[in-house]
Amino acid sequence: MTTSPELAEAAAWLVRSGYPHDWSGREAPPAALREAIVDAVHADPDRTLHGGELTRDEVAYWIGQEIPTTEGAR
């Protein structure tokens, strides 16, 4: 799945706003948005989210523990 620049920008903004650390929603985000969020967290430009130490798959797993996933999402 390729993420559009607009979706990547929106996901990065959402991560900067505190997601997934300060998340209380019960509904899973759409799969494309979730993937863009995983990319944004994995990039971790300030090394504040995971110290730049997690692989993308580890980030996806960590987010999956905190945030419900839609059926068929990674």
C-alpha positions as CSV (number, residue, x, y, z in Angstrom):
1,M,0.0,0.0,0.0
2,T,1.4,3.4,-1.0
3,T,0.6,6.3,1.2
4,S,-0.2,9.6,-0.5
5,P,1.8,12.6,0.7
6,E,-1.3,14.2,2.1
7,L,-2.2,11.1,4.1
8,A,1.5,10.9,5.3
9,E,1.3,14.6,6.4
10,A,-2.0,14.0,8.2
11,A,-0.6,10.9,10.0
12,A,2.5,12.8,11.1
13,W,0.3,15.6,12.5
14,L,-1.8,13.1,14.4
15,V,1.4,11.5,15.9
16,R,2.7,14.9,16.9
17,S,-0.6,15.6,18.6
18,G,-0.1,12.7,21.0
19,Y,-1.4,9.7,19.1
20,P,-1.1,6.8,20.1
21,H,0.1,7.8,23.6
22,D,-2.9,9.8,24.4
23,W,-5.6,7.9,22.6
24,S,-9.0,6.9,24.0
25,G,-11.0,5.9,20.9
26,R,-12.5,2.5,20.6
27,E,-12.9,2.4,16.8
28,A,-10.0,1.3,14.7
29,P,-8.7,3.9,12.2
30,P,-9.0,3.0,8.5
31,A,-6.2,0.7,7.4
32,A,-4.6,3.3,5.1
33,L,-4.4,5.8,8.0
34,R,-3.1,3.2,10.4
35,E,-0.3,2.3,8.0
36,A,0.6,6.0,7.5
37,I,0.7,6.3,11.3
38,V,3.0,3.3,11.7
39,D,5.3,5.0,9.1
40,A,5.2,8.3,11.0
41,V,5.9,6.7,14.3
42,H,8.7,4.5,12.8
43,A,10.3,7.6,11.3
44,D,10.5,9.1,14.8
45,P,12.5,12.2,13.6
46,D,13.0,13.4,17.2
47,R,13.7,9.9,18.6
48,T,11.1,10.5,21.3
49,L,8.5,7.9,20.4
50,H,10.7,4.8,20.6
51,G,14.2,6.0,20.5
52,G,14.7,5.1,16.9
53,E,15.2,1.5,18.0
54,L,12.1,-0.3,16.7
55,T,11.7,-1.8,13.3
56,R,8.6,-0.9,11.4
57,D,7.0,-4.3,12.2
58,E,7.8,-3.7,15.9
59,V,6.1,-0.3,15.7
60,A,3.1,-1.9,14.0
61,Y,2.9,-4.5,16.8
62,W,3.3,-1.9,19.6
63,I,0.5,0.3,18.0
64,G,-1.6,-2.8,17.6
65,Q,-1.4,-3.4,21.4
66,E,-2.7,0.1,22.1
67,I,-5.1,0.7,19.2
68,P,-7.7,-1.7,17.8
69,T,-7.1,-2.8,14.2
70,T,-9.6,-3.3,11.5
71,E,-10.1,-6.7,10.1
72,G,-7.5,-7.3,7.4
73,A,-5.2,-4.6,8.6
74,R,-1.6,-5.5,9.5
